[in-house]
Amino acid sequence: MHKTRSLNRTSPVDIMARTGKWIYLIFFLILTILPLIWLIISSFKTNYEFETQPFALPVVWQIQNYIKAFQMANLGRLFLNSVIVAICTTAFNTLVASMAAFAISRENFRFKNGLLTIILSGVLIPIIALMVPYFKIVSGLGLYDTLPGLIITYSAINIPISVFLIHGFMSTIPKELEEAAIIDGCSFTQRYTRIVLPLSIPGLVTSGTFVFIYCWNEFTYAMLLTSSEASRTLQLGIRFFRSQFVTDYTSMLAAIVITMVPTIFVYIFMHNRIISGMTSGAVKG
Amino acid sequence: MRVNKNWKQIILFLLPALILFGVYFIYPLGFVIVTSFSKWNGISAPVFHGFKNYIELFQDETFRLSMRNNIVWALVLGFVQIPLAAVMAMILARKPKGWKFFRTAYFLPNVISQVALAMMWLAIYNAEFGILNNLLEMMGFEGLTRNWLGNMDTAFPAVLVQQVFYIGYFMVVILASRMGIPDSYYEAAEIDGANVFQQEFYITLPMLKPILITTMTLALAYGMRHFESTYLMTNGGPAHSTSVMGILLYRNLGALNYGESNAIGAILIVFGGATIALIRWLFSRNLDADDGIQ
């Protein structure tokens, strides 16, 4: 065994494999990460530096680009809107999805599997095809151009994925724990609040992370369902305030970096959960 | 089956999710399909006129071009992005130095919004100060510099390239499947003298077939409904060369042509469903025969 390995290591095929491997790894690293690093460095430059020396480091790191970004685009208000929408949607969606997932995973009733299949097949529907009905529904509820309109819409869009993730997690919790609790006189609701929910926290956190990132980054429906600054989110802000930044490009880059910070932050702390959530079969089917 | 004694609570617990799902998935699906057969401005009542919207759409050159572009998107994502992601998964599964760092880095763009990525690439492709042109000049290829997104010949490939190398999402899914293949298979092959390429071709590929079909199906479906990054970077221009069906749907909505909008929506839904069904059907026999790692 040891011998074959050392033999293989020096064969031309192996040298080719190793060289190719590193070229491939570094090629993709350059494409995915280098533009982001360039963006962040450029956001600290003066406009003159940005246009004349695109690859150099800034002589003085222009922190005021970030201050200007906040002042010019009323970014504070948009940032607050995004935070409200993302947090409320995550909480509401997690509550609704976990209740449904609890009933489906812990109880037996007719149509239970059919119901689960129908809900999960929601992930296959192209949401952009539903622009007209969503616009009509949200307007009809009197929620056009309001934050609750976005919160309800995002909560609903994410029901299939969060029911899938939470149901998958709850199914792994042994039933014996609940049986003991039933003997002790636990009601249906108490089994949910006192036993299954606390044990499902890792699953809830995974699902919540997905929903939070979705809400923070969502653009199409934020554009369709809002029109005033009072209810617009950050993503729309950086898209539509481009004209205000026409003479100050690097401040716009600073605004873009500001919108990326929260999800990158979440990703740094939660990447194991995000990756395990995806591999638990976010696409199994 | 006996009626569950907790049936009242079960219904109560299911109700909020069912209401949201019904209002946002089931009702809109029926709504889109029914009103796609009507002329409707969203204010007065819809007037039904059969297949007129569909006939007009398929006669419209811009729509046909947009549909063709969506098909190109589907093929590029399914048959270029998935193979790229699969090769990366094969490399990372052998745990080269720093593989966890690479995995984290390649997935990073997936947590950043399409708006931020599109704005970043607008700056990269920019004709005057974009780094792509700067880079080409530095390397002595002044002749190649151009207005990448403003040029009929380069705009569509430029928008495709922006997305196709973000392989993180599919790579992570395929990698998880690849990690499920026992090491002993590869050790046995190595003793028999198989080199790494042969091992990947004769062990990994057949074992990964189910997940490759699943991810490919998803990638094709995503391509058929592609909208956001194109809308953000070119809005379909120049001269409709990058247009996709979603952009026409959104424009018709803005022009209060709700009937046409919903006809495009119905086409998106049917095409998406047909893509998924076709792939399933094509591979269903093979899937049953193989015991792949799912």
Interface residues (C-beta under 8 A of the other chain):
Chain A: M1 T4 R5 N8 S11 V13 D14 A17 K21 W22 Y24 L25 F28 L29 L31 T32 I33 P35 L36 W38 L39 S42 F50 E51 P54 F55 L95 V96 A97 M99 A100 F102 A103 I104 E107 N108 F109 R110 L115 I118 I119 G122 L124 I125 P126 I128 A129 L130 M131 V132 P133 Y134 F135 K136 I137 I152 T153 S155 A156 I157 I159 P160 V163 F188 T189 Y192 I213 W216 N217 E218 F219 T220 L224 Q235 I238 R239 Y249 M252 L253 I256 T259 M260 T263 I264 V266 Y267 H271 I274 I275 M278 T279 G281 A282 V283 K284 G285
Chain B: M1 N4 N6 W7 Q9 I10 F13 L14 P16 A17 L18 L20 F21 V23 Y24 F25 Y27 P28 L29 F31 V32 T35 G42 V87 M88 I91 P96 F102 R103 T104 A105 Y106 F107 L108 P109 V111 I112 S113 Q114 V115 A116 M119 M120 W121 A123 I124 E128 F129 I131 N134 M138 F165 Y166 I167 G168 Y169 V172 V173 L175 A176 E187 E190 I191 G193 N195 V196 F197 T214 T215 L218 A221 M224 R225 F227 E228 Y231 L232 G246 L249 Y250 L253 Y258 S261 N262 I264 G265 A266 L268 I269 G272 G273 I276 Q294
